[in-house]
Structures are given as C-alpha cells and as structure tokens.
Amino acid sequence: MKNVQKNKIKDIFLNYGVILILYFVVQLFLKSGSVSSLMKGLLVPLCIYSILAISLNLVVGISGELSLGHAGFMCVGAFFSASCSMLLKGSSLPPMLIFFIALCIGAISAGFFGFLIGIPVLRLKGDYLAIVTLAFGEIIKNIINALYFGVDKNGWHFSLKDGTAVALGEGGKWIIKGAQGITGTPKYSNFTVGIILLLLSMLFIQHFIHSRTGRAVMAIRDNRIAAESIALPASKLKLLCFTISAAIAGIAGVLYAHNLSSLQALPKNFGYNQSIMILVFVVLGGIGNMRGSILAAVVLTLLPELLRSLNDYRMLIYAVVLIVMMLFTSAPGFIAFRENILHRLFRKEVNA
Amino acid sequence: MKKQLSMVLAALMAASLVACGGASGEKKATEAESKANAESSGAEKSGLTWKIGGQGPLTGGAAVYGNAVVNGAEIAIDEINANGGINGYQIEYKKADDEHDQEKAINAYNSLKDWGMQFLVGPTTSAPAIAVGTEAEGDNMFLLSPSGSAVEVTAPKNVFRVCFSDPAQGTKSAEYIGSHNLGKKIGIIYDSSDVYSSGIHDSFVAEAPKQGLEVVADEQFTADSNKDFSTQLQKMKDSGAELVFLPFYYSEAALVLTQANTMGFKPTFFGCDGMDGILNVENFDVSLAEGLMLLTPFAADAKDDLTVNFVKNYKEKYKETPIQFAADAYDAVYAIKAAVEKAGLTPDQSVSDLGTAMEKAMTEISLDGLTGTGMKWNEAGDVDKEPKAVIIKDGAYVSAE
C-alpha cells in the first residue's frame, strides 16, 4: 500500500518535473537567441492546447463523461476576459493586475456556464452531456457573432441585431463588434505566463484527482450504483468535476485572447472542429493520463508547423501520423509489441 | 512502463525543439556573416538580394485568393528581376500558407521572418491581416496587404493596402448601382458572421437611401448555415427585389446562384471583390453567373498594354485568367519597388530601418497599375483610386461600361 502511494507521488512530481525541465531548456535557448521566430510564436499556443487537453481529460478520463463543447468554454473565457481587459485598458492599473482580473473573470464565467449546463444534464445517465455541450459550443459562437457591445459615457450598450442599432455617444468605443469580434486586445500572454498557468492547472487537477472527492468521482465513473449505495452524491460530484474542467478551459481561452491582437469567434478557432481536436489530444494521449494529453497536444500542434516546408503534403502526412499514433497507443497488437520492447529494454530494472 | 515511454518521447520532443531552433540559428549566423562580408568588401554587392514574402490562404476555403495573390506577386517579381531588380538588387520571393486563420497567420509570418523577409506582400484576407499587422508592428516590418479590406487592417503604422476598405466598397457599390440605374428595389443577403461581409453591408445600407435606393429585404446567414439559401432567396423573391446585393465570397455566391436558378428567381445579382473568382469554382455551372455584376478595380479584358501583358504572362504561367487579387498583388510589388526607389534603400539595411523609410516613401509615390491609374496612399495606409464594375458575359469578365 505504502509502495503504491509512493509511486503515485513520484508520478505526480514527474509531471511537474518534465514541464519545468522543458521550460528551462526552452528558456535557455531563447536566451541564447537560437530559437526561430516560428517556434517563439508557437510557445504560447502549445501552453493553451496543453491546458485545454488536461481540462478535457478531467471530464473524459476522470468523470467518464463526454464533452464536445470545450471550445465553447474556451470561447466564453476568451470573450469575457478580453472584454474585461478592453474595459480596463485605459485605466491606471498595472498590466499584470488587469490580466489577473481578466483571468479570474474568464475562469469564473466559463465555470459558471459549465455549472449551468451541468445542473440538468449531469442528473441523467448516458451521453446527454455530449449532445448538450455540442449544442452549447455552437450557440455561444453564434451569439458572440451577433453581439454588439459598445461603451461610452452613458454606460454599456448591447445589441443583438446589428451595429447601427447601437448609437455610441462621443468618445465611445466598441468592445465586441459583432462578427468582427474584439480588436486591439492587449498582449499579456507570454511563455512564462502560459507555463505558470499550465502548472497551476496541472497542480489543481492532480490534487483534485488524488483527493477524497476525486476518488469518489472515479468510483462513480467505475460503478455508479455501487458508489451511490455508499451514499456518494453522484450528480453533485460530477457537476463539481465538470465545472472545474470548464473553468480551466476558460483559462486557456484567456491565454488565447491575450495572445493575438484580434479575437473573433470563427468556426476554426472556437467551433466544433476545435472541440474534436481537443478530444483527439485526450484520446491519443491516453484517457485519464495527464502527461499523455500534454504530449499529444504538443506533438499535434507542432507537427503541421514543422511540416510547413512540405506545402500541400503536410495535411496528408498529418493524417497519416494521426492514424499511426492512434494505432500505437490503442491497438492491442501494438500495445503488446510496445510492452515487449520496453520489457526487454528495461529488464534489468524490472529484475532489480 | 508508460512512464518511461513518455519520458523518452518528452526527451525526443525537447530534442526536436532544440534541433529546429538550432538549425535556424545557424542559418541566421551564416546570413549575418554573409551580410558582414558583403558590407566589408563592397565588391560582393551582387550577393545581396531583396527578400519579399507573400502570405495568404493557399489551402482551404479561400485558397483562390491566396493563390492568386502569390501568383500575381510572382509575375511582378519575375518581370522586375528580368529588368534588373530594384535599385540594382534582385528579388527573392517566398510564399507561406495561413489557411485564413489568425493563429496560422502568425506562424506563417514568423516562418517568413526566419527566412529573412524584408517586406511582406500580404496577408491576403482581413482577419489574418489584423493579427499579423499588430505582430509586425513590433518588428516595424513593412506590410502591404493586397486585399485585406477590413478598416482595422491599416491601423498599425507599418501596414498599407492596395484594395479599398470594406465601408468604402459598400458606399461605392451603392453609388454605382444608384448612378447606373441598375434597380430601385434592393435585396441584400450577407454573412453576419464575417467581418468583410457585414462591414460592406452596414455601409451599403447607410448609403442606399442617399442614392434613391430602397432596401426591401435584408437577410443574413452565418458561416454555420452557408449551404442552404432557399429561405433568404424566397424572401427576396416575395419582396419583389430587382437587384440582389451579395457582399460575400464566391464559394457561397456560387450556391446562391445555383439555388436561385432552381427557384426560377432571376434578378440582377451584384457582388463586391469577394465575388471575383466565381468562374474558377469547381463543379459550378458558369452559365448561371451570366449577367452577374461585381465591383472590382480589375477586368482581365481591359485593352491597355499593362493589363494585356499581365494577363498574357499569367495565362502562360498558371493556365488561368487572373482575378483582381492577382492584380492587387502585382500592383503591391510595383508599389514596393516605387517606394524603395523613391527612398533609395538597399537590402543591407535592417528591417526596422527599411520599415520606417517605406512608411514615409509610400505616401510620396504615385503608381499607375493594373487596378487604377495615379494611385496614391495616405498616411493611414489607405489608397485612393476609382472603382470599376465588371459584368460576366459568355463565361468571362468584361468591363461593365
């Protein structure tokens, strides 16, 4: 028993260790100036997708539910936080404080939407969460595309019709301009902030998983009837887990919003495909395996960019790699082969 | 077991990161060296070249634009190189795909920067242009977008454009329809989830009453519902619209025209420059586009020497008729040439110095190009030129005049 716990702790710290080592290696190369601009530009997206992957893994791997709307929560986090920092931009607050406030607002708003959706849906058994979150992701994207939000001396103005319905007074400015979204968001995200947020999300999720509550959630996942028979509140615990996951997806959205100067809710960045992409990270990385999710997110984000020189063939190769990775992680034959190789490689260690 | 495996993989990844970092680092070093050599000896002047990047969606839904832009720019660069280059230096050209996505656009821009780009002819589409413009402002890289038409594109001081802005297009379209008596009752269908489309729509609706036009139906769709237009078309038909204004991209427009035809609804259709490219849509019955009008500054059938020559070269090289985007990019390259010559720049200057000099020189030049004569730029980065309309006759673009 003691041994098992020791292994677990080792496992947890290994996760942080790997991230920190990678961070310092990258920092070293940044300092020596040998990292290409392309790589520099990719560092923050890598953090964003890693955070998204572990947040979805909490839902898919730990609570055993399927969410197809994580891009929607990311979208909520992104737009709420970007609106917040646009409103505070002119004030005398230091940038990091504005970012912190925006971060809190982004996480809370996304968590709140997750909570709202979870209340009715998580009472049901089956795949209802997948259906509802799928719809949520699409709805939120369309609402934001139709939303006009401006601010002037008389306060805030909203319209869901078109821009001309909002008559902004003198000195007024647009925060969200319909399909054009938010233009001019301050760039607060950088690699260090991204890594800190990734570590914090990781810390939170890992501690949640290994806490009493987390174990209870996993018990419900494995056998709901047995868990309920020992008086575990199934719906409540699942709701808690889902809300945390949505809030963390919101944090990824905050990073996203403050990384590019313009923010639009396009099908490409906040649509259904993005949600599926996050799910792909989780499935390829191994359901319930946080380190694997991060790895998959990093590899699958880097790959299309590293293959850039191949032009038209890169999406073809990307697809092939995706299939190979899937076989490698999930096909029984491959698993046996892999274990076999590893067993031979590390036989000494195993014997000892 | 899994632990070790993931450790190995993580190590591999770190190695790959380092590897690509290292490679480009070396390249930079050698470049810097060669620059230093060139400067010191002076005799090796011929080794220096201008490095111009091109960027746009080369794959995906908007690929027609991106490809037209990089092809158009390539034609101009080949011509200039054949005539001795800019200020005696040859031009190197490299294109990058941004998939009409902001995040990818930044990646494309960064990869071009790694290559050593000095000027960028791009990005092609608005949303990427806004994102890249702000990113490039930090580097003070000079950007000349051929077709990024959203107002915000030229907000950074280093970004200029060759095309009209969206509101200008909406206003000019209304003016054109009004002054040429193309119809009094106007129906509009637009993509409310797209910046370009809603930008034109808003300014068109604002201008229409001034031109004596009546907007009888105003319908929208979004990027998620851009396959079935029967509801919108039915409303157009019921409202008795004589002219239907379609301010969006050609891929949806092809569907609108096909569906209007099956409904037996035949008003005049009028589009903006996004409509340009409709004749290249695969599996689209070109005869349906007969009589379609679009506001664009370029018509491939124009008889002036410049256009005839450009169209001939383009057809020879790429086996298709160039669209406005190609012409915009062609003009963009010549505008860069004119500005560089005006300011007397050389490629050994830093990107930031070049940017500052170009921002000043651009406002001083006047260019006779494919998309207009006497084109002039203001400090905001916007161009002043006359709009032209084009009509589709017998499966080809013909000037409407």
Contacts between the chains, C-beta under 8 A, distances in Angstrom:
chain1	res1	chain2	res2	distance
A	11	B	3	6.9
A	14	B	3	6.6
A	14	B	7	7.8
A	18	B	6	7.9
A	18	B	7	7.2
A	18	B	10	5.2
A	21	B	14	7.7
A	22	B	10	7.1
A	22	B	13	7.7
A	22	B	14	5.8
A	22	B	17	8.0
A	25	B	14	5.5
A	25	B	17	7.5
A	25	B	18	7.1
A	26	B	17	6.6
A	29	B	17	7.5
A	29	B	18	6.3
A	29	B	21	5.0
A	32	B	25	7.8
A	33	B	25	7.0
A	34	B	21	5.0
A	34	B	22	5.8
A	34	B	24	7.5
A	34	B	25	3.2
A	35	B	21	4.2
A	35	B	24	7.8
A	35	B	25	7.5
A	36	B	20	6.4
A	36	B	21	6.2
A	36	B	23	8.0
A	36	B	24	3.7
A	36	B	25	7.6
A	36	B	110	7.3
A	36	B	111	7.7
A	36	B	114	4.4
A	37	B	110	3.9
A	37	B	111	7.5
A	37	B	113	4.5
A	37	B	114	5.1
A	38	B	20	8.0
A	38	B	24	7.8
A	38	B	107	6.0
A	38	B	110	4.2
A	38	B	111	4.5
A	38	B	113	8.0
A	38	B	114	5.6
A	39	B	17	6.8
A	39	B	20	6.2
A	39	B	21	5.8
A	39	B	24	7.9
A	40	B	110	6.9
A	41	B	106	5.1
A	41	B	107	5.7
A	41	B	109	7.9
A	41	B	110	4.2
A	41	B	135	8.0
A	42	B	107	6.6
A	45	B	103	6.3
A	138	B	224	6.6
A	141	B	224	7.8
A	142	B	193	7.4
A	142	B	222	6.1
A	142	B	224	6.8
A	145	B	192	6.6
A	145	B	193	4.3
A	145	B	222	6.3
A	146	B	192	6.4
A	162	B	192	7.7
A	162	B	198	7.5
A	162	B	202	6.8
A	163	B	198	7.6
A	163	B	202	5.6
A	164	B	202	6.4
A	164	B	205	7.3
A	164	B	206	7.2
A	178	B	192	6.9
A	178	B	198	5.9
A	179	B	191	7.7
A	179	B	192	6.0
A	179	B	193	4.7
A	179	B	194	5.6
A	179	B	195	5.4
A	179	B	197	7.8
A	179	B	198	5.1
A	180	B	150	7.0
A	180	B	152	7.6
A	180	B	195	4.4
A	180	B	198	7.3
A	180	B	199	7.4
A	183	B	130	6.3
A	183	B	152	4.9
A	183	B	155	7.9
A	184	B	134	8.0
A	184	B	152	7.8
A	184	B	155	7.8
A	187	B	134	7.8
A	260	B	102	5.2
A	260	B	103	6.8
A	260	B	106	6.9
A	260	B	131	5.0
A	261	B	130	6.8
A	261	B	131	6.0
A	261	B	133	7.9
A	261	B	134	3.5
A	261	B	135	7.3
A	262	B	102	6.4
A	262	B	127	6.6
A	262	B	130	4.3
A	262	B	131	5.3
A	262	B	134	7.5
A	262	B	152	7.3
A	264	B	102	7.4
A	264	B	127	5.9
A	264	B	195	7.2
A	265	B	193	7.9
A	266	B	101	7.5
A	266	B	127	7.4
A	266	B	193	7.8
A	266	B	223	7.0
A	267	B	223	5.3
A	267	B	224	6.6
A	268	B	99	7.9
A	268	B	100	7.9
A	268	B	101	5.1
A	269	B	101	7.1
A	269	B	102	7.4
A	269	B	103	6.8
A	271	B	224	7.9
A	286	B	2	7.6
A	289	B	2	7.3
A	291	B	6	5.3
A	292	B	2	7.8
A	292	B	6	6.4
A	295	B	6	6.1
A	295	B	9	5.8
A	295	B	10	6.6
A	295	B	13	7.3
A	298	B	13	6.3
A	299	B	13	6.9
A	302	B	13	7.8
A	302	B	16	7.6
A	305	B	107	5.4
A	305	B	111	7.7
A	306	B	16	7.5
A	306	B	20	6.6
A	308	B	96	7.3
A	308	B	97	7.6
A	308	B	107	7.7
A	308	B	108	7.9
A	308	B	111	5.9
A	311	B	58	7.5
A	311	B	97	7.2
A	312	B	59	6.9
A	315	B	59	7.2
A	338	B	5	7.2
A	339	B	1	6.3
A	342	B	1	5.0
A	342	B	4	6.6
A	342	B	5	6.5
A	343	B	1	7.7
A	346	B	1	7.7
A	346	B	4	6.3
